[in-house]
Amino acid sequence: MRRAMAVFVTRRIPAEGLRVLAEAGGCRVQQWDSEEPVPRPQLLAGVAGKQGLLCLLSDRIDREVLDAAGPSLKVISTMSVGFDHLALDEIKKRGIRVGYTPDVLTDATAELSVALLLATCRRLPEAIEQVKNGGWTTWKPLWMCGYGLSNSTVGIIGLGRIGQAVARRLKPFGVKNFLYTGSHPKPESAAEFQAKFVPLTRLAEESDFVVVTCALTPDTQGMCNKDFFSRMKKTSVFINTSRGPVVNQEDLYDALVSGQIAAAGLDVTTPEPLPTDHPLLSLKNCVILPHVGSATYATRATMSVLAADNLLAGLRGERMPHELLL
């Protein structure tokens, strides 16, 4: 980078990432310095004439933003593993390079997926509430009973990095069978868990626990719908830590209310944040978290550094640590 490159950062990110940009030299940083998302007008103004953009998954980077940036924009670096917020066709058309942050959040997201699964199947939020509101009176044989992992069948939708990391963590709980589905079999990945590749319908029918860890694509959008839930066991538990639109939430609500499935745990919803009066929030058998899959201090710091490194490499015309090949 011979002359100073101008970059726009759309949010207050961990200090570690900003430090990388500050110490790079030849990099002029403009930042929306807030915990809250950058308002649209400020995003459009901020990106104008910049060579680089460091954004988050809550920023919709579409044609309007790219037009506002103009032909100077060379690199977009997103501090996320997902990229469904980026208008990739339009970005590709303009020859803009894209960096993202896979791998580094795998462990944190897998831990959270297991925590959410256990909290949901053993009814932890409900139990905590009972302690607080006086519902805990004496020991009762069937009170607050849930479902355990021992001898169970776990179905994983999307046996990618996070799906494998979830299976690896669940295996020691005594899970008997792992099933998985996806666009194609992955025998090398599946071998570690003796996981069996099956159609989505069979995964729904045979699993005691369904964990969704796939990417959001046109194929996976709305995939967990009425037909899917109707095939699940009445005692089964559904967990989604991928992306909200993979699930048809109206169909999930109906399945939970009618007792078609036992419970659900979601770290992702449509929209995000979920309105506080949303029907799903009225259900005891639905545990909803505010998209905190990667929320450990160490993981978020690492994500910000990788996003900064991707951005700088792109500006220098060098190989990015993690480039999304369009």
Buried (B, 14 or more C-beta within 10 A) or exposed (E): BEEEBBBBBBBEBBEBBBEBBEEBEEBBBEBBEEEEBBEEEBBBEBBBEBBBBBBBBBBBBEEBBBBBBEEEBBBBBBBBBBBBBBBBEBBBEBEBBBBBBBEBBBBBBBBBBBBBBBBBBBBBBBBEEBEEEEEBEEEEEEEEEBBEBEEBBBBBBBBBBBBBBBBBBBBEBEBEBBBBBBEEBBEEBBEEBEBBBBEBEBBBBBBBBBBBBBBBEEEBEBBBBBEBBBBBBEBBBBBBBBBBBBBBBEBBBBBBBEEBBBBBBBBBBBEEEBEEEBBBEEBEBBBBBEBBBBBBEEBBBBBBBBBBBBBBBBBBEEEBBBBBEB
